[in-house]
């Protein structure tokens, strides 16, 4: 199987380049709205001034133009996913990962988190990381190298030896929708792997634009 660590590193390198391009494009659009004599978009301007109007125009442009386009393209990506179908490799059933422990998921579910509730209705934790590693050793190896925090491993006890769900008709929405993130790490055995590969450049671009816009929103100071 592929070296996932190398794949993740390549993905990060791609994202850095796409992020730079997106940042330049968004900066260009911000500058196009800039009034004469204004300073930086992140400066603090007096109420009702040309500078503050510029900031409000930029925020409006983000919400009514760029974010709508991002949503439209993201919807197209997810719609395209429906052209692919599961072939039953069983990986997603036999190895599910979460940054939350079973106890944390239970608390989230008790507080109304629907995803956590569905997750707990399907998956049970592995007894050890070693047991989980028998399913997808490359993924465990990659996580150990990255060391980006605790990860908990789960599996569905309803999958049989033929990689078929024994309660398929009653499977929850999280199973029906998987994978719903075009940037998820998928093994090549997964039939959605080719979908992910095809849409990855656009998905990375959309993700970078959302991250950049969020930065602008957090740092633009309005006084009125």
N, C-alpha and C positions, 0 to 999 in steps of 0.2 A: 504494500500500500504506500501511498505518497507520504513524504515527510511533512507532517502537518506544521512543524515548527518553521520549516522553510516557507511553506504556503502562507502562514500567518505573517511572517516577516515581509514577504513579497506584497501581501495585501496592505500592510502598513505603509510600505514604500509607495505603492500606487496611491494610497489615500493622501499622503503628504503632498504629492505632486498635484493631485486633483484639488486638494484644499487650497493650494497656492493659486491655482487658476480661478477657482470660485471666488476667492477673496479679492482678486484683481477685478473680476467682473462685477461683483457687488460694489466695490469701492468706486468703480467707474459710474455705476448708476446713481450712487449717492452723490458724487461730484457733479453729475449732470443737473441735479436739483439745487445745487449750492448757489445762494444769492451772492451778488458782488459785495466784497468787503467782509464776508463771514470768515471765521477762523476754522477750527476743527469741528467736526460733527459731535465730538464728545465734550466740547466746551460748554460752560454754563452761560446761557443767554438770558437777558431780561425778558419778562413776560410780554407777549405780543410783539416782540421784535422780529426782524427778518430772520435772525438766527434760529429763534425758537420755532418760527413757522417752517423753516427748513427741516428742523428735527421732526416736527409733526408730519411733514410731507413724506419724509423718509420712512417713518414708522407706518404710515398709511400705505406707502408703496410696498413695504414688506408684507403687510397683512392682506391687502387687496389685490396684489399683483403676484409677487414672487411666491408667497406661501400657497396661494391658490394653484399656481402652476406646479409647484412641488407636489401638492396633494393630487392633482390630476395625473401627473406622471407616475406617482406611487401607485395610484389606483390601477393604472394601465399595467404596471409590473405584476401586481397581484392577480389581475384578470388573466394575464398571459400564463400564469401558473396553472390555470385550469386546463390548459392544453396538455399538461403532463399528468401522469397518474402513477400511483404507488405500485411497485412490482413486488413488494413484500420482502425486502432484504432484512427487515426486523431490527435494524440498528436503533432507530428512534424509540422502539418499544423496550429494547434491552439495555439502553444506556441513555438516560435523561439526566441532565446536570442542572444544578441550581446554586446560586450564591447563598441560598437560605437553607438552614437546617430544618428537619421535620418539625421541630418545636416552633421555629419562627414562622414556618408556613402555616401551622395550625393557628397561631395567634393572628396572622394576617387574614386567614379565612374567617375566623370568628369576628373580625372587624369588617367583614363585608367584601374582602378581596375575592372576586369571582374566579380569577385565574388560579389563585392559591387553592381555593376550594376544589376546582376541577382537577388540579394537579394531584392533590392528596387523594382524590377519588380514584385515580388511576395508578399512581406510582407508590412504591414502597422503597425504603432505602436499602442499599447494599450493606452487607455486614462489614465490608472493608473496601478500601481503595483497590487492593490487590484483586479482589473478586470482580470489581467493575472493570479492571484493566484487562481481564481475560476476553472481554467483549470487543474493546476498541483500544488496544495498547498504544497506538500512535497518538490518540487523543490524550490519554493520561500522560504520556511522555511530554507532549507539548505543554500541558498545563503545569507540569512540574518545572519545566524550563522557564516558563513565563512568570510563575509565582505572583500572580495578580490577585491574591486573596484566597480565602477558603472556598472550596467547591465541594458540593455534596452530590453524591451519585445515587441514582434511583433506577428502578426497573419496573415494568408492568408484569405482574404475576399471571395475567390472563393470556399471554402469548404462548402458543403451543410449539412443539418441536418443528413444525412445518412453517414457522413464522406467520401464523395466522391468529387473529384475535378471536378468542372463544366467546366474546360478548360484543361482536362487531356492530350489530345493529344498535346497541345502546352506548356506543363510545361517545365521550363528551366532545364538545366543540373544539377543544385544543388538539384533539387527535385528528378531527376532520380537517382542521385548517393547517396542520403542520406539513411543510415549513411555511410560516407566514412572514419570515424575515429573509429577504434575498441575500443578506450578508451572514447568515448562519453558516457555521462550519458543517459541511456534509461530506460523508465518505463517497467515493466514486461509485460504490455499489448502489447508492440511493438514486432513484430514477429522476429526482428533482435536481440532481447535481448539474446537469446540462442547463436547466433553467437558470440556476444560480450563476453559472459561468456567463451566460448570455447577458443577463441584466446587471451584472456586477458593476461595470463602469458607470452606468446611469445611477444605480443605487448609491454608489460612493459619492457621486456628484451631489445628489439630493441630500444625503446625510451631511456632507460638508457645508452646503448652503444653509441648512437648518442650524448647524452649530455656529456658523458665522453670524447669522441673523440674531440668534440668541445672545451672542456677545454684544452686538450693537444695542439690543434692547436693554440689556443689563447696565450698559455704561452711558446711555444717552440720558442726560439729566434735564427733566422738564420742571419748570418752576410754577407752571400754572396748568 
